[in-house]
Amino acid sequence: MSAALQAHLATGATHVCHCWAVTRRDGRVLGFTDHDRPIVFDGITFQPETGLSARALSSTTGLSVNNSEAIGALSAAAITEADITAGRYDGAEVATWLVQWDDPAARQLRFVGTIGEITRAAGGFQADLRGLTEPLNQPQGRSYMTTCSAVLGEGRCGVDLADPAFSVTLVVDAVAQGQQFRFTAVTGFNDRWCEGGFLEVLTGAATGLREVIKHDRISADARAITLWQPIRGAVAAGDQVRLIAGCDRRAGTCAVKFANLINFQGFPHIPGEDWLTAVPRSDGQNTGESRTR
């Protein structure tokens, strides 16, 4: 707590409010406050009359998870039903401050976390806010398996997905139900090259959304892409999208397709269950040498 806010609270006659900053995964930042006028600090304008409020924060010592809830009304100017349906607030970062409204420099950061489950009803929404200790509930550590444990393009992988060899920007020629896409004049990518990769929308109403590619097929005059799930936003012919190459996490694919075997995070020669039941055989060579070289 800042010294100015502590001194203000000590007077007993306070004028404080709460401010919330929501940072979506696409980088957009929205500010909200329960005060009746806008409040500005850290380059964010916290708008009033948005219908957003928060319940009391459950805070504990140790490694217990701190949770809260945010409740608000859906608004065309703030949080819309279309954006929630599209998943733009899934995993968004949330920060909450206690602020002296006539001196925003006197404030205290009360909560930092992410948005979890969101439910909608009767023109409003309720969002579960999860604290920084929430990831401690998830399995940690490295898995030892034959396939790679890294995600294509992340730090441990090292593949640059901006490289034209692994992604291409195209204009949609036709789309059906937000799940089946058709492109013409696509060169440089073999049949099924993008299976397991992503289709990311770059322009239009669904900008920033992406889904996993299920099928990637090339015909005589076009390329057909089918997603595992429909894009949760409106995509129309003429929108630009980016196709990202898929990876099946196998050592051979890493070496041949991405020339990245040095960063392979799997163990392709680890013994499998068949080795547990293997017994010596009278035929063949039993030299005791390694079965892999």
Secondary structure, 3 states (H helix, E strand, C coil): CCHHHHHHHHCCCCCEEEEEEEECCCCCEEEEECCCCCEEECCEEEECCCCCEECCCECCCCCCCCEEEEEEECCCCCCCHHHHHCCCCCCCEEEEEEEECCCCCCEEEEEEEEEEEEEEECCEEEEEEEECCHHHHCCCCCCCCCCCCCCCCCCCCCCCCCCCCCEEEEECCEEECCCEEEECCCCCCCCCCCCCCEEEECCCCCCCCEEEEEEEEECCCCEEEEECCCCCCCCCCCCEEEEECCCCCCHHHHHHCCCCHHHCCCCCCCCCHHHHCCCCCCCCCCCCCCCCC
